[in-house]
Amino acid sequence: MLRKIGLLVTTAVLLTACAETRFVMHTAKRLGETNKSQGDYKVGKPYKVKGVEYTPEEDMAYDETGIASWYGPNFHGKYTANGEIYDQWDVSAAHKTLPMPSIVRVTNLENGRSLVIRINDRGPYVAGRIIDLSRRAAQLLGVEQTGTAKVRVQIMPNESRVAAERAKAGGTQLAAKDTPISVKGVNSEPVASQTLSDPLEDQRNAKAPGQLYVAPQSAPVVQAQLVTHTQILDAPVTQSASKIAPVGQISRVAVSPTQLYVQAGAFSDVGNAERVKNHLTTIGNVSVTPISVNGRDLFRVRVGPLSSVADADALLMEVVDAGYVNARTVVEKTARN
């Protein structure tokens, strides 16, 4: 009888040990899956691509409108500019000058979708583009099918500083070797989340600002935290230091009609601006408009407005060929009469 009891106790101990071993192995596997390489913090030196010079810098006031594109399959699994492995299903993007990593809010000015995105690569180097979205980010913003969209890109200072410090510290750290894993330490509370809808279906249904979405089922589902609010497009991104928006957080904001222009340059001397205008008169409708930037008066030379991204791309090539290699496509709110 005692022998049977001893055998039962031994069996129970072995089963418990096996269960704990399976739990530890499963936990280690999950950590390995989610603890992707965070890459290095990198600003980088000035560089030149196709005759155009770019100067990377920490710019916590960055706020620009322009054209977004997306990249995916041909780069999936390859290294990004800061040493990460590019995953087209992550919510990320490439930018020419912002530090890596940086956190930005990208707003699609055509449908009002606004997404928090992590910058971890350099590009795009196609003329007229200001940001290159991952495939997943493009899906969530409704850009995958169209290929391009008019967007506003705003740096998120608090989030960017946190991301930078994390990268400088080597990213997320795993527990030390032989550290016991406690089941009590695992948060078993369900995570409240909702998924996002097919952007094309959104457009067909013409949902009002502030409504939530359901994610498309044709791709791996990424749980995106949702915020329902309406934001004035002219307002800067502001956050409390205690409120850090997670990458993948999406909302819908109010947007205004916009127009496309090709800007040949901005000059401090109005005479120079007028000379450039005269040089480009045969290309299209050229105008000189004054603007004050940080207390400095500048005169912008622009061609437009243009009816489509394709038209803007074609005209941009003409302006570049005319000798203005730093020309770019810009997006502005439609002027009110």
C-alpha positions as CSV (number, residue, x, y, z in Angstrom):
1,M,0.0,0.0,0.0
2,L,2.8,2.4,0.9
3,R,4.6,1.5,-2.3
4,K,1.4,2.4,-4.3
5,I,1.1,5.7,-2.4
6,G,4.8,6.5,-3.1
7,L,4.3,5.6,-6.8
8,L,1.3,8.0,-7.0
9,V,3.2,10.8,-5.3
10,T,6.2,10.4,-7.6
11,T,3.9,10.3,-10.7
12,A,2.1,13.5,-9.5
13,V,5.5,15.3,-9.0
14,L,6.7,14.3,-12.4
15,L,3.5,15.5,-14.1
16,T,3.7,18.8,-12.2
17,A,7.3,19.2,-13.3
18,C,6.4,18.4,-16.9
19,A,3.6,21.0,-16.8
20,E,6.0,23.6,-15.4
21,T,8.6,22.7,-18.0
22,R,6.0,23.1,-20.8
23,F,4.9,26.4,-19.4
24,V,8.5,27.7,-19.2
25,M,9.2,26.5,-22.7
26,H,6.0,28.0,-24.1
27,T,6.8,31.3,-22.3
28,A,10.3,31.4,-23.6
29,K,9.0,30.7,-27.1
30,R,6.5,33.6,-26.9
31,L,9.2,35.9,-25.6
32,G,11.4,34.9,-28.5
33,E,8.6,35.6,-31.0
34,T,7.7,39.0,-29.6
35,N,11.2,40.3,-28.7
36,K,12.2,41.3,-32.2
37,S,15.4,43.1,-32.8
38,Q,14.9,46.8,-31.9
39,G,17.9,47.9,-34.0
40,D,20.1,50.8,-33.0
41,Y,19.3,54.4,-32.4
42,K,20.5,56.3,-35.4
43,V,20.3,59.8,-36.8
44,G,23.1,59.6,-39.4
45,K,25.3,61.9,-41.3
46,P,24.2,64.0,-44.4
47,Y,24.0,61.9,-47.5
48,K,23.1,62.3,-51.2
49,V,20.8,60.2,-53.4
50,K,20.2,60.9,-57.1
51,G,21.8,64.3,-56.7
52,V,19.6,65.3,-53.8
53,E,21.2,66.0,-50.4
54,Y,19.5,64.9,-47.2
55,T,20.4,66.0,-43.6
56,P,19.1,63.7,-40.9
57,E,18.3,65.5,-37.6
58,E,16.4,65.3,-34.4
59,D,13.4,67.6,-35.2
60,M,10.8,67.5,-32.5
61,A,8.8,70.2,-34.4
62,Y,8.6,68.2,-37.7
63,D,5.2,68.6,-39.4
64,E,4.9,68.2,-43.2
65,T,2.3,67.4,-45.7
66,G,2.9,65.5,-49.0
67,I,2.5,62.2,-50.7
68,A,2.9,58.8,-49.0
69,S,3.7,55.5,-50.7
70,W,4.2,52.0,-49.3
71,Y,6.7,49.2,-49.6
72,G,6.5,45.5,-48.7
73,P,7.2,42.2,-50.4
74,N,10.6,43.0,-52.0
75,F,12.0,44.2,-48.6
76,H,10.3,41.8,-46.2
77,G,12.9,40.0,-44.0
78,K,15.7,42.3,-45.0
79,Y,17.6,44.8,-42.7
80,T,16.4,48.3,-42.3
81,A,18.7,51.3,-42.1
82,N,19.1,51.0,-38.3
83,G,19.6,47.3,-38.2
84,E,16.2,45.9,-37.6
85,I,14.6,43.1,-39.7
86,Y,11.9,44.7,-41.8
87,D,8.5,43.1,-41.3
88,Q,5.8,44.3,-43.8
89,W,3.1,43.3,-41.3
90,D,4.5,45.7,-38.6
91,V,3.1,49.2,-38.3
92,S,6.3,51.0,-39.4
93,A,7.6,53.4,-42.1
94,A,10.7,54.8,-43.8
95,H,11.6,58.5,-43.7
96,K,14.5,60.4,-45.2
97,T,15.7,62.5,-42.2
98,L,13.9,61.7,-38.9
99,P,15.9,59.7,-36.3
100,M,15.4,55.9,-36.2
101,P,13.3,55.1,-34.2
102,S,10.9,58.0,-34.2
103,I,7.2,57.9,-33.6
104,V,5.0,59.9,-35.9
105,R,1.3,60.4,-36.5
106,V,0.4,60.0,-40.2
107,T,-3.0,61.3,-41.3
108,N,-4.6,60.3,-44.6
109,L,-5.9,63.7,-45.8
110,E,-8.3,61.9,-48.2
111,N,-10.2,59.7,-45.7
112,G,-9.4,61.1,-42.3
113,R,-7.6,58.0,-40.9
114,S,-4.8,58.8,-38.5
115,L,-2.3,56.2,-37.4
116,V,0.6,56.2,-34.9
117,I,3.7,54.8,-36.7
118,R,7.3,53.9,-35.9
119,I,10.0,55.1,-38.2
120,N,12.7,52.5,-38.6
121,D,14.1,52.9,-42.1
122,R,15.3,55.4,-44.7
123,G,13.5,56.4,-47.8
124,P,11.5,56.8,-50.0
125,Y,13.7,58.1,-52.8
126,V,11.0,58.4,-55.4
127,A,10.6,62.1,-56.2
128,G,7.6,63.6,-54.6
129,R,7.2,61.2,-51.7
130,I,7.7,62.1,-48.0
131,I,7.1,58.8,-46.3
132,D,7.1,55.1,-47.2
133,L,4.6,53.0,-45.2
134,S,4.9,49.4,-44.4
135,R,2.2,47.2,-46.0
136,R,0.2,46.9,-42.8
137,A,0.4,50.7,-42.1
138,A,-0.8,51.3,-45.7
139,Q,-3.8,48.9,-45.1
140,L,-4.8,50.6,-41.9
141,L,-4.6,54.1,-43.6
142,G,-6.4,53.0,-46.7
143,V,-3.4,53.4,-49.0
144,E,-2.7,49.8,-50.1
145,Q,-5.1,49.7,-53.0
146,T,-4.4,53.3,-54.3
147,G,-0.6,53.0,-53.8
148,T,-0.3,56.7,-52.8
149,A,-2.2,59.2,-50.7
150,K,-2.0,62.8,-49.6
151,V,-0.9,62.7,-46.0
152,R,0.2,64.8,-43.0
153,V,3.2,63.5,-41.0
154,Q,3.7,64.9,-37.5
155,I,6.4,64.0,-35.0
156,M,5.2,62.8,-31.6
157,P,7.9,64.2,-29.3
158,N,7.2,62.3,-26.1
159,E,6.7,59.0,-27.8
160,S,9.9,59.6,-29.9
161,R,12.0,60.3,-26.9
162,V,10.8,57.1,-25.2
163,A,11.5,55.1,-28.3
164,A,15.0,56.6,-28.6
165,E,15.9,55.9,-25.0
166,R,14.7,52.3,-25.3
167,A,16.8,51.8,-28.5
168,K,19.8,53.4,-26.8
169,A,19.4,51.0,-23.9
170,G,19.3,48.0,-26.2
171,G,15.5,47.6,-26.5
172,T,13.4,45.4,-24.4
173,Q,15.4,43.2,-22.0
174,L,14.6,39.6,-21.2
175,A,14.8,38.2,-17.6
176,A,18.2,37.0,-16.4
177,K,19.2,33.4,-16.8
178,D,17.7,31.0,-14.2
179,T,15.2,33.7,-13.0
180,P,12.1,31.8,-11.8
181,I,8.9,32.5,-13.8
182,S,5.8,33.1,-11.6
183,V,2.4,32.4,-12.9
184,K,1.1,35.0,-10.5
185,G,3.2,37.6,-12.3
186,V,1.3,37.0,-15.6
187,N,-1.5,39.4,-16.2
188,S,-4.5,37.3,-17.0
189,E,-6.9,40.2,-17.5
190,P,-8.4,40.2,-21.0
191,V,-7.1,43.0,-23.2
192,A,-9.8,45.2,-24.6
193,S,-9.3,45.6,-28.3
194,Q,-11.1,46.0,-31.6
195,T,-10.0,45.4,-35.1
196,L,-10.2,47.6,-38.2
197,S,-12.3,47.3,-41.3
198,D,-11.4,47.2,-45.0
199,P,-10.7,50.9,-45.9
200,L,-12.5,50.4,-49.3
201,E,-15.6,49.2,-47.5
202,D,-15.3,52.3,-45.2
203,Q,-15.4,54.5,-48.2
204,R,-18.4,52.7,-49.7
205,N,-20.4,52.9,-46.5
206,A,-19.3,56.6,-46.0
207,K,-19.1,56.3,-42.2
208,A,-19.1,59.4,-40.2
209,P,-16.0,60.7,-38.4
210,G,-15.5,59.0,-35.0
211,Q,-16.7,55.5,-35.9
212,L,-14.7,52.3,-35.4
213,Y,-13.6,49.8,-38.0
214,V,-13.2,46.0,-38.5
215,A,-9.8,44.8,-39.8
216,P,-9.5,43.2,-43.3
217,Q,-9.2,39.4,-43.1
218,S,-6.9,39.0,-46.1
219,A,-3.7,39.7,-44.0
220,P,-2.4,38.7,-40.6
221,V,-4.5,40.5,-38.0
222,V,-2.7,43.2,-36.0
223,Q,-4.6,44.4,-33.0
224,A,-4.7,48.1,-33.2
225,Q,-5.8,50.3,-30.3
226,L,-8.6,52.6,-31.3
227,V,-9.5,56.1,-30.3
228,T,-12.7,57.7,-31.3
229,H,-12.4,61.5,-31.5
230,T,-12.4,64.4,-33.9
231,Q,-9.3,66.5,-34.2
232,I,-8.9,69.8,-36.0
233,L,-6.3,69.2,-38.7
234,D,-4.6,72.5,-38.2
235,A,-3.7,71.7,-34.5
236,P,-0.3,70.4,-33.7
237,V,0.3,67.0,-32.0
238,T,0.3,67.5,-28.3
239,Q,0.5,64.8,-25.6
240,S,0.8,64.8,-21.8
241,A,4.1,63.3,-20.7
242,S,2.0,60.6,-18.8
243,K,0.0,59.7,-21.9
244,I,2.1,57.8,-24.4
245,A,0.2,56.7,-27.5
246,P,1.1,53.2,-28.6
247,V,2.2,52.4,-32.1
248,G,-0.8,51.1,-34.1
249,Q,-3.3,53.4,-32.4
250,I,-5.7,54.6,-35.0
251,S,-8.4,57.3,-35.1
252,R,-10.5,59.2,-37.6
253,V,-10.0,62.9,-37.7
254,A,-11.7,65.8,-39.5
255,V,-10.0,66.8,-42.7
256,S,-10.4,69.6,-45.2
257,P,-10.2,69.6,-49.0
258,T,-6.6,69.9,-50.3
259,Q,-4.8,70.8,-53.4
260,L,-1.5,69.6,-54.9
261,Y,1.4,71.8,-56.0
262,V,5.0,71.4,-57.2
263,Q,7.2,73.8,-55.3
264,A,10.4,74.7,-57.1
265,G,11.9,76.4,-54.1
266,A,11.5,79.0,-51.4
267,F,13.7,82.1,-51.6
268,S,14.5,85.0,-49.2
269,D,15.0,87.4,-52.1
270,V,11.7,88.1,-54.0
271,G,13.8,88.9,-57.1
272,N,15.2,85.4,-57.2
273,A,11.7,84.0,-56.8
274,E,10.4,86.1,-59.7
275,R,13.3,84.9,-61.9
276,V,12.5,81.2,-61.2
277,K,8.9,81.9,-61.9
278,N,9.7,83.4,-65.3
279,H,11.9,80.4,-66.1
280,L,9.0,78.0,-65.4
281,T,6.2,79.9,-67.0
282,T,6.0,77.5,-70.0
283,I,5.6,74.5,-67.7
284,G,2.3,75.5,-66.1
285,N,0.5,78.0,-63.8
286,V,3.4,79.4,-61.7
287,S,2.9,81.7,-58.7
288,V,5.0,83.4,-56.0
289,T,3.5,83.4,-52.5
290,P,5.1,84.9,-49.4
291,I,5.3,83.0,-46.1
292,S,6.9,83.6,-42.8
293,V,9.0,80.7,-41.3
294,N,10.4,81.2,-37.8
295,G,10.2,84.9,-38.2
296,R,11.9,84.8,-41.6
297,D,10.1,86.0,-44.8
298,L,10.4,83.6,-47.7
299,F,8.9,83.6,-51.2
300,R,7.7,80.2,-52.5
301,V,7.6,79.4,-56.2
302,R,4.9,76.9,-57.0
303,V,3.2,75.4,-60.0
304,G,-0.4,74.3,-59.7
305,P,-2.9,73.4,-58.4
306,L,-2.8,69.9,-59.9
307,S,-5.7,67.5,-60.1
308,S,-3.9,64.2,-59.2
309,V,-0.8,62.6,-57.8
310,A,0.0,61.3,-61.3
311,D,-0.1,64.9,-62.7
312,A,2.0,66.1,-59.8
313,D,4.6,63.4,-60.5
314,A,4.9,64.2,-64.2
315,L,5.2,68.0,-63.5
316,L,7.7,67.4,-60.7
317,M,10.0,65.6,-63.2
318,E,9.7,68.6,-65.6
319,V,10.7,71.0,-62.8
320,V,13.6,68.8,-61.8
321,D,14.8,68.5,-65.4
322,A,14.6,72.3,-65.6
323,G,17.4,72.4,-63.0
324,Y,15.5,72.5,-59.6
325,V,16.6,69.2,-58.1
326,N,15.2,70.1,-54.7
327,A,11.7,70.6,-56.0
328,R,9.0,68.7,-54.2
329,T,5.3,68.0,-54.2
330,V,3.3,69.8,-51.5
331,V,-0.2,69.5,-50.2
332,E,-2.2,72.5,-49.0
333,K,-5.7,73.1,-47.8
334,T,-8.0,74.5,-50.5
335,A,-8.2,78.2,-50.1
336,R,-11.7,79.5,-49.0
337,N,-13.4,82.1,-51.2
